[in-house]
């Protein structure tokens, strides 16, 4: 098993930036494709970004491509989500997740493909 803990959420004005972190413990972190999802009130949990085990492959949902960057540091067992040019529509609880399905590093896999989840961190974009 792998345990995941997110941090870095908060309140930011439109156009601002935040960096989310997700610290992993347990099984070997580099065995997993890592993903970020988000869930706004009353909506399903949606895919945001994914990264391969070594960081060479990334994939983004269309609405964040060019604004968000996913990265990982396997030496620190941590995955990051740098979010720039934030919009009110980005307001949601953000979750990191892990999967052993390597196909998910280059594709927006659904949440059903990910077996391990953090508790989430709230991101609110508002003036």
N, C-alpha and C positions, 0 to 999 in steps of 0.2 A: 504493500500500500504506500501511497504518497499523501502527505498532508500539505495543504496549501493555505497560506494566509496572505490576504491582500492588504495593502495600505496605500495612502496617498490621495484618497478622495477628499472632496471638500466643495466649497462654494467658490465659483469663479465667474467673472463677468464675461459676456459674449466677446469673442476675439482673444480671450486669454488662453493660458496653457496650464496643464497639469501633467504630472508623471505618476502613473500607478506602478506599484511594485507588487510582486507576488513571490513570497519566499516559500520554498519547498523543503520538506524533510521526509525522511523515510527511505524508500527505495531510490536507486540511482537516478538522479534527475535527468541525466542525458539519455536515458532510455525512452523518454516521453516527448511526443509532440505536445506543445503547449498552445493553448488558445485563450482568447479573451471573448467574453460574451457580455451582453447588457440586457437589462430588463427594466422597462419603464412601467409605471403604474397601469394596470389593466391590460398589459400587453404580454406577449410570449417572450421567452428568452431568446434573443437574437445573436447570431454570430457577428463578431467584430473583426478579429484578426487571428492568425495562426502562424506558428514558426516551427521549423523542423528541429530535429534533435541537435544539430550543430549550428543552427542559425543561418544556413545557406539559402533556405527557401522560406519565403513569407507569402501570405495571402491575406487580402483585405476585402471586406464588403465594400461595395461601390461608394456608399455614402461617406466613408471615412478615408478612402484612398487619397493620398496626397496631403492629408492633415494629421493622420495618426501613424506612428511607427512602433512596431513590435520588435523587441530585441531580447536577448537572453545572455546571461553570464553563468556558464555551467560551473565555474570555479566557486561561485557564490550561491549556486542553487536558486537563482532568481530570474524571473522573467519580468520585463517592463512593458509598459504601454505609454509612450510619449504622445500626448494629445495636444495639438496646436489648433489655433483658429476655432476654438470651441463655439458651438451654437447651442441655443436653448434646446434644440431637438436632440442634443447629446445627453441631456439629463436622464439619468437612469442609475440603477445599482449595477456596478460592473463586477463581473466574476471572472476569475481565472480558472482554467480547467486543464486536465491532463489526459492524454490518450496514448495508447500504444499502437494505434492505427496510423501508420506512417503516411498513408494516402491523404490524411487530413492536413498535412503541412502545406499542400498545394491546392487545397480545395476548401470551400466553406462548409465543412461538415456540420450536421445538426448537433444539437446538444446531446442527443441520444448516443452519439459516438464517443463521448467523453465520460470516463468512469469516475473521475476524481474532481472535486470541486472545492473552492474556497467558500468563505462565508459571505463574501461580497463587500464592496465599499461604495458608498453613495457619492455620486458626482452630480452637482447641481450647477447649471449654467443659467445665471439670471443677473439682471442689472438691479 
